[in-house]
């Protein structure tokens, strides 16, 4: 899966363990801020009926492939499309100009491969699930040969060694059906919260000023293929300036998260939040207490790689100073009655 600063890759065991204490296999779990789709994918693998939601198009595409699509339905056709894409002659276009020449996220040789493949995908007019699988294969292939520190805010002064390798399509790890349909939706969390029907809802909202759209704008443009106007050294989509989330705002996150929590009808909640976030533990516990009994699990882990090595500008100069190297992730587990949980504080 793609590199992602909000990914719960290192915390999947704790997250799925907490959810497993509350919801049995086969029940419905909603991941309302699905991001990289790692959690939804792990939950589907564990046998849950999963509903993944996110408001960004690239995240919705990841969830469509990793949660909604079923392997037995799409595997053969996906392999055939990927085989065709591998035969295409590279042809530089918008992606190469925007992200390999005007910016340097990918080597131009790989940019030309991406352009040719993405144009062909659009021409094929694939069914949504199949298109998502193929797009995820292309997104992940590009991610394996990028020249960044993990976010699309800046790029390396010299090409990262992986950026010089040829882009290679692989079949994503699409899972078999769990016996009932899983879903991927693309909606604002506050708007869709009252519509969610689930036994448990997992919330992993943005927690500070860092916008996922801004950090992963290349993927948004790759998925939408709208070839937007761009701006700045990072060559971000122009709509990064206007597509703002209340969850990236210090005054906005409290009312937005409170509205989500109030709107949900699920009996159980698991909320993931970071100690670098705009809301502290006391505020979140108070907000969640109206829903039931709150227990907190603390998990210390290293900060993402960009924070540890620093971010550099196009001249190779470090921008800002590296701060602390570790942070604490909190899992707030909310149930109607107390439940025994491992490591709860």
C-alpha positions as a Markdown table, in Angstrom:
| # | Residue | x | y | z |
|---|---|---|---|---|
| 1 | Unk | 0.0 | 0.0 | 0.0 |
| 2 | Unk | 1.1 | 3.6 | -0.4 |
| 3 | Unk | 3.2 | 5.5 | 2.1 |
| 4 | Unk | 0.9 | 7.5 | 4.2 |
| 5 | Unk | 1.6 | 9.7 | 7.3 |
| 6 | Unk | -1.8 | 8.9 | 8.8 |
| 7 | Unk | -1.5 | 5.2 | 8.1 |
| 8 | Unk | -2.2 | 2.8 | 11.0 |
| 9 | Unk | 0.2 | 0.2 | 9.6 |
| 10 | Unk | 2.2 | 0.0 | 12.8 |
| 11 | Unk | -0.9 | 0.1 | 14.9 |
| 12 | Unk | -3.1 | -2.3 | 13.1 |
| 13 | Unk | -2.7 | -5.0 | 15.8 |
| 14 | Unk | -3.9 | -2.7 | 18.6 |
| 15 | Unk | -6.7 | -1.2 | 16.5 |
| 16 | Unk | -8.1 | -4.5 | 15.3 |
| 17 | Unk | -7.7 | -6.0 | 18.8 |
| 18 | Unk | -9.8 | -3.2 | 20.3 |
| 19 | Unk | -12.4 | -3.6 | 17.6 |
| 20 | Unk | -12.4 | -7.3 | 18.1 |
| 21 | Unk | -13.2 | -6.9 | 21.8 |
| 22 | Unk | -16.4 | -5.2 | 20.8 |
| 23 | Unk | -17.6 | -6.6 | 17.5 |
| 24 | Unk | -17.6 | -10.2 | 16.4 |
| 25 | Unk | -16.6 | -11.3 | 13.0 |
| 26 | Unk | -19.4 | -10.8 | 10.5 |
| 27 | Unk | -20.7 | -7.7 | 12.1 |
| 28 | Unk | -20.6 | -4.3 | 10.3 |
| 29 | Unk | -17.8 | -1.9 | 11.1 |
| 30 | Unk | -17.6 | 1.5 | 9.5 |
| 31 | Unk | -14.3 | 3.3 | 9.0 |
| 32 | Unk | -15.5 | 6.9 | 8.5 |
| 33 | Unk | -12.1 | 8.5 | 7.7 |
| 34 | Unk | -10.6 | 5.6 | 5.6 |
| 35 | Unk | -7.5 | 7.3 | 4.2 |
| 36 | Unk | -5.1 | 4.7 | 3.0 |
| 37 | Unk | -7.7 | 1.9 | 3.6 |
| 38 | Unk | -5.3 | -0.1 | 5.7 |
| 39 | Unk | -7.7 | -0.5 | 8.6 |
| 40 | Unk | -10.7 | -1.3 | 6.3 |
| 41 | Unk | -8.6 | -3.9 | 4.5 |
| 42 | Unk | -7.5 | -5.5 | 7.7 |
| 43 | Unk | -11.1 | -5.6 | 9.0 |
| 44 | Unk | -12.3 | -7.2 | 5.8 |
| 45 | Unk | -9.5 | -9.7 | 6.0 |
| 46 | Unk | -10.7 | -10.5 | 9.6 |
| 47 | Unk | -14.2 | -11.2 | 8.3 |
| 48 | Unk | -16.1 | -8.0 | 9.1 |
| 49 | Unk | -18.6 | -6.5 | 6.8 |
| 50 | Unk | -16.9 | -3.1 | 6.2 |
| 51 | Unk | -18.1 | 0.3 | 5.2 |
| 52 | Unk | -15.2 | 2.7 | 4.3 |
| 53 | Unk | -15.7 | 6.4 | 3.7 |
| 54 | Unk | -13.5 | 9.3 | 2.9 |
| 55 | Unk | -14.1 | 12.7 | 1.1 |
| 56 | Unk | -10.9 | 12.6 | -1.1 |
| 57 | Unk | -11.2 | 10.8 | -4.4 |
| 58 | Unk | -7.8 | 8.9 | -4.1 |
| 59 | Unk | -8.9 | 7.6 | -0.7 |
| 60 | Unk | -12.3 | 6.5 | -2.1 |
| 61 | Unk | -10.4 | 4.7 | -4.9 |
| 62 | Unk | -8.2 | 2.9 | -2.4 |
| 63 | Unk | -11.2 | 1.8 | -0.3 |
| 64 | Unk | -13.1 | 0.7 | -3.4 |
| 65 | Unk | -10.3 | -1.6 | -4.3 |
| 66 | Unk | -9.4 | -2.8 | -0.8 |
| 67 | Unk | -12.8 | -3.0 | 0.8 |
| 68 | Unk | -15.6 | -2.9 | -1.7 |
| 69 | Unk | -14.2 | -5.0 | -4.5 |
| 70 | Unk | -14.1 | -8.8 | -4.2 |
| 71 | Unk | -11.2 | -10.8 | -5.5 |
| 72 | Unk | -13.2 | -13.7 | -7.0 |
| 73 | Unk | -15.3 | -11.2 | -9.0 |
| 74 | Unk | -12.5 | -9.1 | -10.5 |
| 75 | Unk | -9.1 | -10.9 | -10.4 |
| 76 | Unk | -9.0 | -12.4 | -13.9 |
| 77 | Unk | -10.2 | -9.2 | -15.6 |
| 78 | Unk | -7.9 | -7.0 | -13.5 |
| 79 | Unk | -4.9 | -9.2 | -14.4 |
| 80 | Unk | -5.8 | -8.9 | -18.1 |
| 81 | Unk | -6.0 | -5.1 | -18.0 |
| 82 | Unk | -2.7 | -4.8 | -16.1 |
| 83 | Unk | -1.1 | -7.1 | -18.7 |
| 84 | Unk | -2.3 | -4.8 | -21.5 |
| 85 | Unk | -1.0 | -1.7 | -19.6 |
| 86 | Unk | 2.4 | -3.2 | -19.3 |
| 87 | Unk | 2.7 | -3.4 | -23.1 |
| 88 | Unk | 2.1 | 0.4 | -23.7 |
| 89 | Unk | 4.8 | 2.6 | -25.1 |
| 90 | Unk | 5.6 | 5.5 | -22.7 |
| 91 | Unk | 4.3 | 8.8 | -23.8 |
| 92 | Unk | 4.9 | 12.0 | -21.8 |
| 93 | Unk | 1.9 | 14.2 | -21.1 |
| 94 | Unk | 0.4 | 16.3 | -18.4 |
| 95 | Unk | 1.6 | 14.1 | -15.5 |
| 96 | Unk | 5.2 | 14.2 | -16.7 |
| 97 | Unk | 5.2 | 17.9 | -17.1 |
| 98 | Unk | 3.5 | 18.6 | -13.7 |
| 99 | Unk | 5.3 | 16.1 | -11.5 |
| 100 | Unk | 8.5 | 15.2 | -13.3 |
| 101 | Unk | 9.6 | 18.4 | -14.9 |
| 102 | Unk | 7.9 | 21.4 | -13.2 |
| 103 | Unk | 8.3 | 19.4 | -10.0 |
| 104 | Unk | 10.5 | 16.3 | -9.4 |
| 105 | Unk | 8.4 | 13.7 | -7.6 |
| 106 | Unk | 9.0 | 11.1 | -10.3 |
| 107 | Unk | 11.6 | 10.5 | -12.9 |
| 108 | Unk | 10.5 | 11.6 | -16.4 |
| 109 | Unk | 10.9 | 8.0 | -17.7 |
| 110 | Unk | 8.3 | 6.8 | -15.2 |
| 111 | Unk | 6.2 | 9.9 | -15.7 |
| 112 | Unk | 5.9 | 8.9 | -19.4 |
| 113 | Unk | 4.8 | 5.4 | -18.4 |
| 114 | Unk | 2.2 | 6.8 | -16.0 |
| 115 | Unk | 0.8 | 9.1 | -18.6 |
| 116 | Unk | 0.4 | 6.4 | -21.2 |
| 117 | Unk | -1.2 | 4.0 | -18.7 |
| 118 | Unk | -3.5 | 6.5 | -17.2 |
| 119 | Unk | -4.8 | 7.7 | -20.6 |
| 120 | Unk | -5.5 | 4.1 | -21.6 |
| 121 | Unk | -7.3 | 3.4 | -18.3 |
| 122 | Unk | -9.6 | 6.3 | -19.0 |
| 123 | Unk | -10.2 | 5.1 | -22.6 |
| 124 | Unk | -11.2 | 1.6 | -21.4 |
| 125 | Unk | -14.3 | 2.9 | -19.5 |
| 126 | Unk | -14.0 | 0.2 | -16.9 |
| 127 | Unk | -16.6 | -0.6 | -14.2 |
| 128 | Unk | -16.0 | 1.3 | -11.0 |
| 129 | Unk | -14.6 | -1.6 | -8.9 |
| 130 | Unk | -12.3 | -2.8 | -11.7 |
| 131 | Unk | -11.1 | 0.8 | -12.5 |
| 132 | Unk | -10.3 | 1.3 | -8.8 |
| 133 | Unk | -8.2 | -1.9 | -8.7 |
| 134 | Unk | -6.3 | -0.8 | -11.8 |
| 135 | Unk | -5.8 | 2.7 | -10.5 |
| 136 | Unk | -4.6 | 1.5 | -7.2 |
| 137 | Unk | -2.0 | -0.7 | -9.0 |
| 138 | Unk | -0.8 | 2.3 | -10.9 |
| 139 | Unk | -0.8 | 4.5 | -7.7 |
| 140 | Unk | 1.2 | 2.0 | -5.8 |
| 141 | Unk | 3.6 | 1.4 | -8.6 |
| 142 | Unk | 4.3 | 5.1 | -8.8 |
| 143 | Unk | 4.7 | 5.3 | -5.0 |
| 144 | Unk | 7.4 | 2.6 | -5.1 |
| 145 | Unk | 9.5 | 4.8 | -7.5 |
| 146 | Unk | 8.8 | 8.3 | -6.0 |
| 147 | Unk | 11.5 | 10.7 | -4.9 |
| 148 | Unk | 10.0 | 12.1 | -1.7 |
| 149 | Unk | 10.2 | 11.7 | 2.1 |
| 150 | Unk | 6.7 | 10.3 | 2.2 |
| 151 | Unk | 4.6 | 13.4 | 1.4 |
| 152 | Unk | 4.0 | 15.4 | -1.8 |
| 153 | Unk | 5.0 | 18.7 | -0.2 |
| 154 | Unk | 8.6 | 18.6 | -1.4 |
| 155 | Unk | 11.0 | 16.3 | -3.2 |
| 156 | Unk | 14.6 | 15.2 | -2.9 |
| 157 | Unk | 17.4 | 17.4 | -4.3 |
| 158 | Unk | 18.9 | 14.4 | -6.0 |
| 159 | Unk | 16.9 | 11.5 | -7.3 |
| 160 | Unk | 16.1 | 8.8 | -4.7 |
| 161 | Unk | 17.7 | 5.5 | -5.8 |
| 162 | Unk | 14.2 | 4.0 | -6.1 |
| 163 | Unk | 13.1 | 6.8 | -8.5 |
| 164 | Unk | 15.6 | 5.5 | -11.1 |
| 165 | Unk | 13.9 | 2.0 | -11.2 |
| 166 | Unk | 11.3 | 1.4 | -13.9 |
| 167 | Unk | 7.7 | 1.5 | -12.7 |
| 168 | Unk | 6.2 | -2.0 | -12.3 |
| 169 | Unk | 2.5 | -2.8 | -12.1 |
| 170 | Unk | 1.5 | -5.4 | -9.5 |
| 171 | Unk | -1.9 | -6.8 | -8.7 |
| 172 | Unk | -3.2 | -5.2 | -5.4 |
| 173 | Unk | -4.1 | -7.5 | -2.5 |
| 174 | Unk | -7.8 | -7.5 | -3.2 |
| 175 | Unk | -9.6 | -9.7 | -0.7 |
| 176 | Unk | -12.3 | -12.3 | -1.2 |
| 177 | Unk | -15.9 | -11.6 | -0.3 |
| 178 | Unk | -16.8 | -11.9 | 3.4 |
| 179 | Unk | -20.2 | -13.3 | 2.3 |
| 180 | Unk | -22.0 | -9.9 | 2.4 |
| 181 | Unk | -21.3 | -6.7 | 0.4 |
| 182 | Unk | -18.7 | -4.3 | 1.7 |
| 183 | Unk | -19.0 | -0.6 | 0.8 |
| 184 | Unk | -16.9 | 2.4 | -0.1 |
| 185 | Unk | -18.4 | 5.8 | -0.1 |
| 186 | Unk | -17.1 | 9.3 | -0.8 |
| 187 | Unk | -18.8 | 11.8 | 1.5 |
| 188 | Unk | -18.2 | 14.5 | 4.1 |
| 189 | Unk | -18.0 | 12.8 | 7.5 |
| 190 | Unk | -20.4 | 15.2 | 9.2 |
| 191 | Unk | -22.9 | 14.8 | 6.4 |
| 192 | Unk | -22.9 | 11.1 | 6.2 |
| 193 | Unk | -22.6 | 10.3 | 10.0 |
| 194 | Unk | -26.4 | 10.1 | 10.6 |
| 195 | Unk | -26.8 | 7.6 | 7.6 |
| 196 | Unk | -24.3 | 5.1 | 9.0 |
| 197 | Unk | -25.7 | 1.8 | 10.0 |
| 198 | Unk | -23.1 | -0.2 | 11.8 |
| 199 | Unk | -22.4 | -2.2 | 15.0 |
| 200 | Unk | -19.2 | -0.2 | 15.5 |
| 201 | Unk | -17.7 | 3.0 | 14.0 |
| 202 | Unk | -14.0 | 3.6 | 13.8 |
| 203 | Unk | -13.0 | 7.3 | 13.7 |
| 204 | Unk | -9.5 | 8.3 | 12.7 |
| 205 | Unk | -10.0 | 12.0 | 11.7 |
| 206 | Unk | -7.3 | 14.5 | 10.6 |
| 207 | Unk | -6.0 | 16.0 | 13.9 |
| 208 | Unk | -4.0 | 19.1 | 13.0 |
| 209 | Unk | -3.2 | 21.5 | 10.2 |
| 210 | Unk | -1.7 | 19.0 | 7.8 |
| 211 | Unk | -4.2 | 18.4 | 4.9 |
| 212 | Unk | -4.2 | 14.9 | 3.4 |
| 213 | Unk | -5.3 | 16.5 | 0.1 |
| 214 | Unk | -2.3 | 18.8 | 0.2 |
| 215 | Unk | 0.1 | 16.0 | 1.2 |
| 216 | Unk | -1.1 | 13.6 | -1.5 |
| 217 | Unk | -2.3 | 15.9 | -4.3 |
| 218 | Unk | -0.5 | 13.8 | -6.9 |
| 219 | Unk | -2.7 | 10.8 | -6.1 |
| 220 | Unk | -5.8 | 13.0 | -6.3 |
| 221 | Unk | -4.9 | 14.2 | -9.7 |
| 222 | Unk | -3.9 | 10.8 | -10.9 |
| 223 | Unk | -7.3 | 9.4 | -9.9 |
| 224 | Unk | -9.4 | 12.3 | -11.1 |
| 225 | Unk | -7.3 | 12.8 | -14.2 |
| 226 | Unk | -8.7 | 16.3 | -14.5 |
| 227 | Unk | -5.3 | 17.8 | -15.3 |
| 228 | Unk | -5.9 | 20.8 | -13.0 |
| 229 | Unk | -4.1 | 24.1 | -12.8 |
| 230 | Unk | -1.3 | 23.8 | -10.2 |
| 231 | Unk | 0.6 | 26.3 | -8.0 |
| 232 | Unk | 3.7 | 26.7 | -5.9 |
| 233 | Unk | 7.0 | 24.8 | -5.7 |
| 234 | Unk | 5.1 | 21.6 | -4.7 |
| 235 | Unk | 2.8 | 22.0 | -7.8 |
| 236 | Unk | -0.3 | 21.3 | -5.9 |
| 237 | Unk | -3.7 | 21.2 | -7.4 |
| 238 | Unk | -5.3 | 24.7 | -7.3 |
| 239 | Unk | -8.3 | 23.4 | -5.4 |
| 240 | Unk | -6.1 | 22.5 | -2.5 |
| 241 | Unk | -6.5 | 26.2 | -1.6 |
| 242 | Unk | -10.3 | 25.9 | -1.5 |
| 243 | Unk | -11.1 | 22.3 | -0.5 |
| 244 | Unk | -10.6 | 22.9 | 3.2 |
| 245 | Unk | -11.6 | 20.6 | 6.0 |
| 246 | Unk | -12.8 | 21.8 | 9.4 |
| 247 | Unk | -10.7 | 18.9 | 10.9 |
| 248 | Unk | -7.5 | 20.8 | 9.8 |
| 249 | Unk | -8.6 | 23.9 | 11.8 |
| 250 | Unk | -8.0 | 24.5 | 15.5 |
| 251 | Unk | -11.3 | 26.3 | 15.9 |
| 252 | Unk | -13.1 | 24.0 | 13.5 |
| 253 | Unk | -12.1 | 20.5 | 14.6 |
| 254 | Unk | -14.0 | 20.4 | 17.9 |
| 255 | Unk | -17.5 | 21.3 | 16.5 |
| 256 | Unk | -16.9 | 19.1 | 13.5 |
| 257 | Unk | -16.0 | 16.0 | 15.5 |
| 258 | Unk | -18.7 | 16.7 | 18.0 |
| 259 | Unk | -21.2 | 16.8 | 15.2 |
| 260 | Unk | -19.9 | 13.4 | 13.8 |
| 261 | Unk | -20.1 | 11.8 | 17.3 |
| 262 | Unk | -23.6 | 13.1 | 17.9 |
| 263 | Unk | -24.8 | 12.1 | 14.5 |
| 264 | Unk | -23.7 | 8.4 | 14.7 |
| 265 | Unk | -26.2 | 5.8 | 15.9 |
| 266 | Unk | -23.7 | 2.9 | 16.3 |
| 267 | Unk | -23.6 | 1.6 | 19.9 |
| 268 | Unk | -19.7 | 1.3 | 19.9 |
| 269 | Unk | -17.0 | 3.7 | 18.9 |
| 270 | Unk | -13.3 | 3.4 | 18.6 |
| 271 | Unk | -11.5 | 6.8 | 18.1 |
| 272 | Unk | -7.9 | 7.1 | 17.1 |
| 273 | Unk | -6.2 | 10.4 | 17.9 |
| 274 | Unk | -2.7 | 11.7 | 18.3 |
| 275 | Unk | -1.1 | 13.7 | 21.0 |
| 276 | Unk | 0.0 | 16.2 | 18.3 |
| 277 | Unk | -3.6 | 16.9 | 17.6 |
| 278 | Unk | -5.6 | 20.1 | 18.3 |
| 279 | Unk | -7.8 | 18.3 | 20.9 |
| 280 | Unk | -6.3 | 17.0 | 24.1 |
| 281 | Unk | -7.2 | 13.9 | 26.0 |
| 282 | Unk | -9.5 | 15.7 | 28.5 |
| 283 | Unk | -11.5 | 17.4 | 25.7 |
| 284 | Unk | -11.9 | 14.1 | 23.7 |
| 285 | Unk | -12.9 | 12.1 | 26.8 |
| 286 | Unk | -15.5 | 14.7 | 27.7 |
| 287 | Unk | -16.9 | 14.8 | 24.2 |
| 288 | Unk | -17.2 | 11.0 | 24.0 |
| 289 | Unk | -18.6 | 10.5 | 27.5 |
| 290 | Unk | -22.0 | 11.5 | 26.4 |
| 291 | Unk | -22.0 | 8.3 | 24.3 |
| 292 | Unk | -21.2 | 5.9 | 27.1 |
| 293 | Unk | -18.2 | 4.5 | 29.0 |
| 294 | Unk | -14.8 | 5.6 | 27.7 |
| 295 | Unk | -11.6 | 3.7 | 28.1 |
| 296 | Unk | -8.2 | 4.9 | 26.7 |
| 297 | Unk | -5.4 | 2.8 | 25.3 |
| 298 | Unk | -2.0 | 4.6 | 24.9 |
| 299 | Unk | 0.4 | 3.6 | 22.2 |
| 300 | Unk | 3.8 | 5.3 | 21.8 |
| 301 | Unk | 5.5 | 5.1 | 18.4 |
| 302 | Unk | 8.0 | 7.0 | 16.2 |
| 303 | Unk | 6.9 | 9.9 | 14.1 |
| 304 | Unk | 6.7 | 9.6 | 10.3 |
| 305 | Unk | 9.9 | 9.6 | 8.4 |
| 306 | Unk | 9.6 | 13.1 | 7.0 |
| 307 | Unk | 9.4 | 14.5 | 10.5 |
| 308 | Unk | 12.5 | 12.6 | 11.6 |
| 309 | Unk | 14.7 | 13.6 | 8.7 |
| 310 | Unk | 13.2 | 17.0 | 8.0 |
| 311 | Unk | 11.8 | 18.5 | 4.8 |
| 312 | Unk | 14.1 | 20.0 | 2.2 |
| 313 | Unk | 13.4 | 22.7 | -0.4 |
| 314 | Unk | 14.4 | 22.3 | -4.1 |
| 315 | Unk | 17.9 | 23.6 | -3.3 |
| 316 | Unk | 18.4 | 20.8 | -0.8 |
| 317 | Unk | 18.2 | 23.1 | 2.2 |
| 318 | Unk | 16.4 | 21.8 | 5.3 |
| 319 | Unk | 13.2 | 23.7 | 6.0 |
| 320 | Unk | 12.6 | 24.0 | 9.8 |
| 321 | Unk | 14.0 | 21.9 | 12.6 |
| 322 | Unk | 13.3 | 18.3 | 13.6 |
| 323 | Unk | 11.3 | 18.3 | 16.8 |
| 324 | Unk | 10.5 | 15.3 | 19.0 |
| 325 | Unk | 11.0 | 11.9 | 17.4 |
| 326 | Unk | 8.1 | 10.0 | 19.1 |
| 327 | Unk | 4.5 | 10.7 | 19.8 |
| 328 | Unk | 1.5 | 8.9 | 21.5 |
| 329 | Unk | -1.5 | 7.5 | 19.7 |
| 330 | Unk | -4.6 | 7.2 | 21.8 |
| 331 | Unk | -7.4 | 4.8 | 21.2 |
| 332 | Unk | -10.6 | 5.9 | 22.8 |
| 333 | Unk | -13.0 | 3.0 | 23.2 |
| 334 | Unk | -16.6 | 4.0 | 23.8 |
| 335 | Unk | -19.2 | 1.3 | 24.8 |
| 336 | Unk | -22.6 | 1.4 | 26.5 |
| 337 | Unk | -21.1 | -0.6 | 29.4 |
| 338 | Unk | -17.5 | -1.2 | 30.5 |
| 339 | Unk | -15.7 | -3.9 | 28.5 |
| 340 | Unk | -12.4 | -5.6 | 29.4 |
| 341 | Unk | -9.7 | -4.3 | 27.0 |
| 342 | Unk | -5.9 | -5.0 | 26.8 |
| 343 | Unk | -3.7 | -2.2 | 28.1 |
| 344 | Unk | -6.6 | 0.3 | 28.7 |
| 345 | Unk | -5.7 | 3.2 | 31.0 |
